[in-house]
């Protein structure tokens, strides 16, 4: 069965007021309590990943986690980051209930806060 579903993301740097370029993101699928790394990507100049993070037959119903490497990104921008960083790795765990749907999981980031939502 072929699906048309896809998973996308983008990251905006709220402190600098621009897209977060060069932020590394890992995608995991959770199976029986174990995290399985599916792929590692990085954001482009628009704060987006070039193409879907996951799509087609690879996108299945289940639980996933996007792991945003915020600390490394923030340090790279010259932001004042405590050691250890208040926000270093940001895990966002979410469910895919419909493998034929578009799931967009954006991140709005600053050195001391973040927010997310299911976008379109």
HUBELTA-V888041 format. One record per helix or strand of 3 or more residues. SS is the DSSP state (a for helix, b for strand). FROM is the first residue (numbers start at 1). TO is the last residue. Records with the same first field share a line. If there is no record, write none. Layout:
SS = FROM-TO / FROM-TO
//
This chain:
b = 6-8 / 10-13 / 24-31 / 34-42 / 62-69 / 89-96 / 102-110 / 113-119
a = 56-58 / 70-77
//
